């Protein structure tokens, strides 16, 4: 993206003041959909399917295309079928240059970090504890997450403490 170019950002976490402030200083459209507040997703006899639940939660305007997707640690709380459903719904709203950020784990058994993430500045994230731990923590190991996110190229991964990974991705 060129300097001064307007970008469209999808943030799947809660609307943190520092993230809103960061993006309000840039030419962008910020679309915030707190998918964490809907966890755990359930599919039972009376529940709508995962795709329908996610589509209702996202409620994306027709024609919107995201340049940046902030997934945070969402994929640590979604079962594989829900992660695939989410990415399928997002597919028409992404382009070849779409970049994404996520946290994953290097291997199964990594402890839950239970934090809310935001952006403090161009080179600093904000972390704050969640008020209550989220249900459904079952992270996919890196290889499984890469298979689920096949539309993205994992451009960079940084191993953090406790086998957590910070991932920078680009749409293929």
C-alpha positions in Angstrom: 0.0 0.0 0.0 1.3 3.4 -0.9 1.7 6.2 1.7 -1.5 8.1 2.0 -3.6 5.4 0.3 -6.9 4.6 2.0 -7.0 1.1 3.5 -9.8 -1.0 4.8 -9.2 -2.9 8.0 -11.1 -5.8 9.6 -10.6 -6.1 13.3 -12.3 -9.2 14.8 -11.7 -8.2 18.4 -13.4 -5.7 20.6 -13.2 -2.0 19.8 -10.3 -1.0 22.0 -9.8 2.8 22.3 -6.1 2.6 21.4 -6.8 0.6 18.2 -9.5 3.1 17.2 -7.2 6.0 17.9 -4.4 4.5 15.9 -6.5 3.9 12.8 -8.3 7.2 13.1 -5.0 8.9 12.5 -4.6 7.2 9.2 -6.7 7.3 6.0 -8.7 4.1 6.5 -12.0 2.5 7.1 -12.1 0.4 10.2 -14.6 -2.4 10.4 -14.8 -3.9 13.9 -16.7 -7.2 14.5 -16.0 -8.6 18.0 -16.2 -12.3 17.2 -14.8 -13.1 20.6 -18.0 -12.0 22.3 -19.9 -14.7 20.3 -17.7 -17.6 21.5 -18.1 -20.4 21.8 -20.0 -21.0 18.5 -22.4 -23.9 18.8 -24.2 -26.0 16.3 -27.0 -28.1 17.6 -30.4 -29.2 16.4 -31.9 -25.7 16.9 -28.8 -23.6 16.2 -28.1 -22.2 12.7 -25.0 -23.6 11.0 -21.6 -22.1 11.5 -21.6 -20.3 8.2 -25.0 -18.7 9.0 -23.9 -17.7 12.5 -20.7 -16.2 11.2 -22.4 -14.4 8.3 -24.8 -12.8 10.7 -22.0 -11.8 13.1 -19.9 -10.3 10.3 -22.7 -8.5 8.5 -20.2 -7.3 5.9 -21.4 -4.6 3.5 -21.6 -5.8 -0.1 -18.4 -5.1 -2.1 -16.2 -4.3 0.9 -12.6 -5.5 0.4 -10.1 -5.7 3.2 -6.5 -4.7 2.9 -5.7 -5.7 6.5 -7.3 -8.4 8.7 -6.5 -8.5 12.4 -7.5 -12.0 13.6 -5.6 -11.7 16.9 -5.8 -15.1 18.6 -9.3 -16.0 17.3 -8.1 -19.2 15.6 -7.1 -20.6 19.0 -10.8 -20.6 20.0 -12.4 -21.7 16.8 -12.8 -25.4 15.9 -11.4 -26.1 12.4 -14.8 -26.2 10.7 -15.6 -22.8 12.1 -12.3 -21.3 11.0 -12.8 -22.7 7.5 -16.3 -21.3 7.5 -15.0 -17.8 8.5 -12.3 -17.8 5.9 -14.8 -19.0 3.2 -17.1 -16.0 4.1 -14.2 -13.6 4.0 -12.8 -14.9 0.7 -14.8 -12.5 -1.6 -13.8 -9.6 0.6 -10.0 -10.2 0.3 -7.6 -9.5 -2.6 -4.2 -10.7 -3.6 -2.5 -8.1 -1.4 -4.6 -8.5 1.7 -2.4 -8.8 4.8 -3.3 -10.4 8.1 -2.0 -10.7 11.6 -2.8 -13.6 14.0 -1.4 -15.3 17.0 -1.2 -19.1 17.0 0.7 -21.8 18.7 3.8 -23.8 17.7 2.4 -27.0 19.1 -0.6 -28.4 21.0 -0.6 -27.9 24.7 0.5 -24.2 24.7 -1.1 -22.4 27.6 -3.9 -20.0 27.0 -2.8 -16.4 27.3 -6.3 -15.0 27.8 -5.5 -11.4 26.7 -7.3 -8.8 24.6 -5.0 -7.4 21.8 -5.0 -3.9 20.3 -2.6 -1.6 18.5 -0.9 1.1 20.6 1.4 2.4 17.8 3.0 1.3 14.5 5.5 -0.8 16.4 3.7 -1.7 19.6 0.7 -3.8 20.5 -1.4 -3.4 23.6 -2.3 -6.4 25.8 -4.7 -6.5 28.6 -6.1 -9.4 30.5 -9.6 -10.6 29.6 -12.1 -10.1 32.3 -13.0 -13.8 32.0 -11.3 -16.6 30.2 -13.0 -17.6 26.9 -14.5 -21.0 26.5 -13.3 -23.3 23.7 -9.5 -22.8 23.9 -8.2 -25.5 21.6 -5.5 -24.1 19.4 -4.5 -25.7 16.2 -0.7 -26.4 15.8 1.0 -24.3 13.2 0.9 -26.9 10.4 -2.9 -27.4 10.8 -3.5 -23.7 10.9 -1.5 -23.2 7.7 -3.6 -25.9 6.0 -6.8 -24.2 7.2 -5.6 -20.8 6.0 -4.4 -22.1 2.6 -5.5 -18.8 1.0 -2.8 -17.0 2.9 1.0 -17.3 2.7 2.7 -17.3 6.1 5.3 -14.6 5.4 6.7 -14.4 8.9 6.3 -16.2 12.1 7.9 -15.3 15.4 8.1 -17.8 18.2 7.1 -16.1 21.4 7.2 -17.4 25.0 5.2 -20.5 25.8 5.2 -21.8 22.2 3.0 -19.0 21.0 3.5 -17.7 17.5 3.0 -14.2 16.1 2.0 -14.6 12.4 2.1 -12.1 9.5 0.2 -13.4 6.5 -0.5 -12.3 2.9 -3.4 -13.4 0.7 -2.2 -15.6 -2.2 
